[in-house]
Amino acid sequence: MQDNLERSPKPGGLLKEFRDQIYTLVGLGAIAWGIQIVSVVLQLSFYTWGIVPRTERGLFGIFFAPFLHFGFGHIAANTLPFLILGWLIMLRRTEDFVIVSLVTALTSGLGVWLISPNYSVTVGASGVIFGYLGFLLGRGYFERSVTAITLSVIVTVMYGGVLLGILPTQAGVSWQAHLFGFLGGILVANWLSKKKV
């Protein structure tokens, strides 16, 4: 299996790609921050559009929840890991970021919808962030290239301690979102590594 950062970009291509990656990440983060600011300024409770288990409206919440947060502390805690881990996924292909984000938002959201307590509301990007963790760690295991293993080691050093978040150890924190997002990331890592063989 080859170790591929498989591109030979034209002059200026890497700079343009890096710029596009930053625009994508910052743009998505800005949407979440914009929603949070508007909700505070206008005193609106957008979080009610989050995931409410086993309800029809809660299914729609799967698509909104990653952009909604319970206050500035919540969104601030998610922003830096989203930017760092998202960019590490983009290092190989921006398309990987899109696939991982969509799949882990779906697996995380469905996991919450299926097994979280009745009448609870879950919002936040942490399920997707745990999906990024699962993907980066899983890619090192499944792909076994120097690049993938190196990224896995870096991610383990930086964020390995937060993996306890997949366990039901802290009240008010959706371990369901973390666990199912993480598993979704591993599934995508396995699938994409097979496509590269």
N, C-alpha and C positions, 0 to 999 in steps of 0.2 A: 504494500500500500504506500502510495507516495505521499510525501509531506508537501501539501500544496497551499501556498498563498498564490493561487494559480492565475496570476495576471502579469502581463507585461505592459503596464499602462503607457500611453503616449505621454510626452512631456506635458506637464501641467495636469495630467489626468488624476494623479494621486491627490493633488491639492483640491481639485474640483470635487472629487469623491469625499474627501475629508470635510469640505465645506458643506456638501449636501447632507452628510451624516450629522453634523452639528445642527444644521437647520432642522432636520427631522426630529432629533432628540429634544432640542430646545423648544421647537414648536409644539410638540406633544406636551412637554412640561408646562409650557405657557398656557395651553388650553386648561389644564388642571388648575393652575394658579389663578387664571382668569375667572374660572367658575367659582373658586373659593372666595376670591375678592368680591365678586358680584353678590354671592350669597350673604356675605357679611354686611356689605354696604346696603343692600336692599332688604336685609333681614329675611332671607328666603331659606327654606330648609330643603335644599336640593338632595340631601342625602336620603330623603324618603324615596328617591328613584333608584336606590341601591337594590341589593339582592335580598328579597324577602322569601324565605324557604317555602317551597311547595305552593306558590301562588302564581297566577298567570302574569301579574305585573312583575313579580320577582324574576321571571325568566327574561323579561326585557331589561331588568336591572343588571344582568350579566354584561351587557354591552356598555352600560353607563358607569358601573361601579368603579372601574380603574381610574376614572377622572374625578371622582367625588371623594371628599375627605371630611372627617369630623374635626375640622379646625386647622389652624396654621401649624400647630405642632405636629399634627399627623402628616400633613402634606410635606412639611420640611424634612421629616424623618425619611420619607420615601424618595425625595427628589434626587439626592446625591447617588444612592445606590442605583436608581433608575438610569441616570446619566452614565455612570461608570460601567455598569454591567451591560447596559444596552450598547454602549460603544465597543466594548470588548467583543460582543457578538458580531457587530458590524465590521470588525477588522478583516474578516474574510470576505463576506458578501453582505451587502445591505439587505438583500432578499432574505437572508437567514433571520435577520432581526424581525422582519415583517411576519414571517412564518411562525417564529417562536412566540412573538407577542400575541398573535391571533389564537394560536393553539392553547397557550397557557392561560390566556384570559378566559377561554371557553372551558378548559378543564377545571380551572380554579373556581369559576363561577358555577359550573354545574355541580361540583363537589359541595360547595356551600349550599346551593339550592336543595340538594338531595338530603344532606345530613345535619345541617345546622339546626339549632333549636327553633321551634315555632315562634313566630312574631318577632324574631330578631331581624336586624337590618345590617348588612355587611357592605362596606364601601372601602375604597382605597386601592392603591396600585401594588400592595405588598404581595398579593397572590401572583401577579405577573413577575415581580422582582424575584420571588422564590423560583418561578419558572426559569428565569434567566440563570439563576444559580444552578438549578438542575441541569439545564442545557450545557453550560460551560463545564461543569464537573463530568457530566455524562459523555460529552464529546471527547474529553481526554481518555476516558475508559474505552469507549467504543472505537474511536478512530486510531488512537495510539500513535499519532504523529508527534513530532517534536513540538510543533506549534501548539497543538491542542493540549498536550500534556503540560506544557509550560503555562498556558493560560489557566488550566485547572489548578495548578500549584499556586499561582498568583491569587486566584479567586479564593482558594482554601485559606491562604494566609490572611487575606483581607476580610473575608466574610464567613469563614467556616463556623465561627461561634454562633452566628444567628440561626444555624440549622436547628437548634433546639426549638425554634419557633414552629416546627412542624408537629410538636407535641402539645397536648392540652395542659400546659403548665401555667398559663397566665390568664386571669380573668379579663374579659373584655377584648381579647385578641383572637382573631379568627384563625385558629390552627388549621381549620378545614381548608381555608383559602390557601394557606401556606403549603400544606401537604399536597393538595391536588394540583396546585401550580407547579410545585417541585417535580411531581410525578409526570406532569405534562411536558416539562422541560426535558426530562430524561427520555421520554418517548420520542420527542422530536430529534434529540441528539442521536438516538439509535437509528431512526429513519433516515436522517440526512447523511449519517456516516455510511450507511449502506448504499446510498445514491452515489457517493464519491468513490466507491471501490472500483 
